[in-house]
Amino acid sequence: MTTTAAPGTALPAQAVAGADLARIDRATAFVRAHDTRSALAELLPDLDDCELTSLGRHLRLAHTAVLVFPPSLEALRAELAGRGMTPGETVPSVVVRQRLASRYRRPTAELEVGILHTRVPDAAAGGADEVEIFALPVPEHSGLAPVADAERAADHEAHTAFDLPAPDDVVLAGLSALLTDRAGARADGGGYNAHENATVLYFRTDRHRLELYAAGQHAAALSAHLRRSAADTTAEPADRLLRQLTGAWETQAIAVAAELRLADLLDAHPGATAAQLATETGTHAESLGRLLRYLASLGLLTRHDGDDGHGGDPGDAGYRLTATGRLLHADTPESLRPLALLYGGTFYQSFGHLRHAVRTGEEAFAELFGEHHFPYFARKPESADLFDRAMAASARMFGPVAELVDFSAAELVVDVAGGNGTLLGRVLRAAPHLRGLLLERPHAIEAARTALGAAGVADRCAFVAGDFTASVPAGGDVYILSRVLHDWDDRRCAEILGRVADAMAPGSELLVVERLLPADDSPSLAVAWDVHMLCNVGGRERTEAHYARLLADAGFDLVARHDLPLDGALLRARRR
Ligand SMILES: C[S@@+](CC[C@H](N)C(=O)[O-])C[C@H]1O[C@@H](n2cnc3c(N)ncnc32)[C@H](O)[C@@H]1O
């Protein structure tokens, strides 16, 4: 199935998508707002002042880069001209084209990626003055819309480039080591470009992709960098299996860090030692030091030797958060702390009974705790609250929904089993004319009312305590089922979809948010979550084709699919 916009949401044939223009504008704004030093500080927040100063001596901000999908290069040039930008000649891309071909298993001939370099008017002094735009034209009916959707969601190719005004092998190797060992970046390939006589090294951080561009050939630094890039996939089988067998230890180490609020403490006291953190948390200093070292090896913290600069006693080491570790901070928007506590707590216990689920096909959770997880959590307010917050923790998945769907003609959106209202809140904030209705089990209604109150939209929202297998409120223009169907087997899904279909008028739209199992062997978080559903919920993850069948049987046509962050997907279905 190709991705199509729902009726009423189609863009004029020759318009560049708003999401692409917004990304070009962000890249341009970055160049306008940053000199080399501030760009390094923003992109590599784990480095201290001294390290940033040293990096700044060797690097110069060169450009920011984005990949966009205009209907044609002419349409893109017209948009850029409107922004006072006149790109030079379009140069064919080799690297990005190749990466897209292997990522989406498409022939390179289908992917005519061009590169446009354009100067940025009013660029900041001491920084870059250029944006590099990779453009893959996606004319109507080209069949490339799914590639565009997936790339817009994942942003694999956006990067910021720095060049080395005075490159040599030693400097390049040292910069590469600093980025990987200290700044939490991963080596992400690179190469020698004989046409330009330049060596390019790529790095990926949790937030972004960086390029180091050095004139000349630096074979030793490049081959060390490529070895680091390949390290993950070339590990010995026994080494890889041993690492996998210790996965449960990682879950527990992270859960203990979350419980002790180490991220909150390290955010307030960067560089704190094990002894200082032990005093704050009332723990055993030497043992906490060993946990901190493990967390650093997992990439959640960076470790700094004591002030003598010669290694010192490990107990004197100070610790700082990486971007990954910061996600455990309790007050970060979209904090993953609740998920760490849930996966290291109740769901950890039930995963210990996975063999029961595999032997019998019944969920291990119910075998261990005596009931299905929804009634179990409902009886325990603290656990129910943790579950709601853990669901909201992956709300990054919902980010693009309000942009992808045109709600302008809708008046009422009904979120069926909307949890604590995170998605509905985002939709209502994005469309101020819209009213919402959230259907939930009685125990979850208060949490939703509070969360939507905090989001400032509760006055436009009705809260209905009910059971979606009995009935779903009628009268909505758009209905949402987010991460609901994966909780149930096909028979129960048919029942839920039947009640939703009963409530909906012909032609109205149903939005389904789920992780989709890939139809092939592509990696996806859905594969692991499918086992989680088996073990803990009694549901399953499904392929797009499987959802299409369930929807069709309940009276819906699946009309579009958009990829979302965190391997999520938005399926758009129309009531027949
Ligand atoms: C996995 S959560 C998803 C919550 C939210 N839609 C989201 O994406 O964050 C599933 C929700 O289904 C709700 N639920 C379970 N059984 C229900 C029922 N019979 N009627 C209404 N809601 C139900 C649960 O309370 C829970 O909040």
The ligand as an SDF file (V2000), in Angstrom:
LIG
                    3D

 27 29  0  0  0  0  0  0  0  0999 V2000
   -1.5640    0.5660   26.7010 C   0  0  0  0  0  0  0  0  0  0  0  0
   -2.6070    1.7440   27.3780 S   0  0  0  0  0  0  0  0  0  0  0  0
   -2.6570    3.0110   26.1290 C   0  0  0  0  0  0  0  0  0  0  0  0
   -3.0370    4.3510   26.6520 C   0  0  0  0  0  0  0  0  0  0  0  0
   -2.9920    5.4860   25.6350 C   0  0  0  0  0  0  0  0  0  0  0  0
   -3.9720    5.3000   24.5770 N   0  0  0  0  0  0  0  0  0  0  0  0
   -1.5930    5.6760   25.0940 C   0  0  0  0  0  0  0  0  0  0  0  0
   -1.3210    5.4050   23.9150 O   0  0  0  0  0  0  0  0  0  0  0  0
   -0.7370    6.1220   25.8720 O   0  0  0  0  0  0  0  0  0  0  0  0
   -4.1480    0.9260   27.1980 C   0  0  0  0  0  0  0  0  0  0  0  0
   -5.2850    1.6270   27.9130 C   0  0  0  0  0  0  0  0  0  0  0  0
   -6.4690    0.8530   27.7330 O   0  0  0  0  0  0  0  0  0  0  0  0
   -7.3050    1.0960   28.8540 C   0  0  0  0  0  0  0  0  0  0  0  0
   -8.3320    0.0440   28.9050 N   0  0  0  0  0  0  0  0  0  0  0  0
   -8.1410   -1.2780   29.1370 C   0  0  0  0  0  0  0  0  0  0  0  0
   -9.3120   -1.9450   29.1100 N   0  0  0  0  0  0  0  0  0  0  0  0
  -10.2600   -1.0050   28.8400 C   0  0  0  0  0  0  0  0  0  0  0  0
  -11.6850   -1.0890   28.6720 C   0  0  0  0  0  0  0  0  0  0  0  0
  -12.3220   -2.2530   28.7700 N   0  0  0  0  0  0  0  0  0  0  0  0
  -12.3650    0.0550   28.3810 N   0  0  0  0  0  0  0  0  0  0  0  0
  -11.6980    1.2460   28.2770 C   0  0  0  0  0  0  0  0  0  0  0  0
  -10.3560    1.3770   28.4220 N   0  0  0  0  0  0  0  0  0  0  0  0
   -9.6550    0.2480   28.7070 C   0  0  0  0  0  0  0  0  0  0  0  0
   -6.3140    1.0200   30.0010 C   0  0  0  0  0  0  0  0  0  0  0  0
   -6.8110    1.6410   31.1730 O   0  0  0  0  0  0  0  0  0  0  0  0
   -5.0920    1.7230   29.4140 C   0  0  0  0  0  0  0  0  0  0  0  0
   -5.0190    3.0750   29.7710 O   0  0  0  0  0  0  0  0  0  0  0  0
  1  2  1  0
  2  3  1  0
  2 10  1  0
  3  4  1  0
  4  5  1  0
  5  6  1  0
  5  7  1  0
  7  8  2  0
  7  9  1  0
 10 11  1  0
 11 12  1  0
 11 26  1  0
 12 13  1  0
 13 14  1  0
 13 24  1  0
 14 15  1  0
 14 23  1  0
 15 16  2  0
 16 17  1  0
 17 18  1  0
 17 23  2  0
 18 19  1  0
 18 20  2  0
 20 21  1  0
 21 22  2  0
 22 23  1  0
 24 25  1  0
 24 26  1  0
 26 27  1  0
M  CHG  2   2   1   9  -1
M  END
$$$$
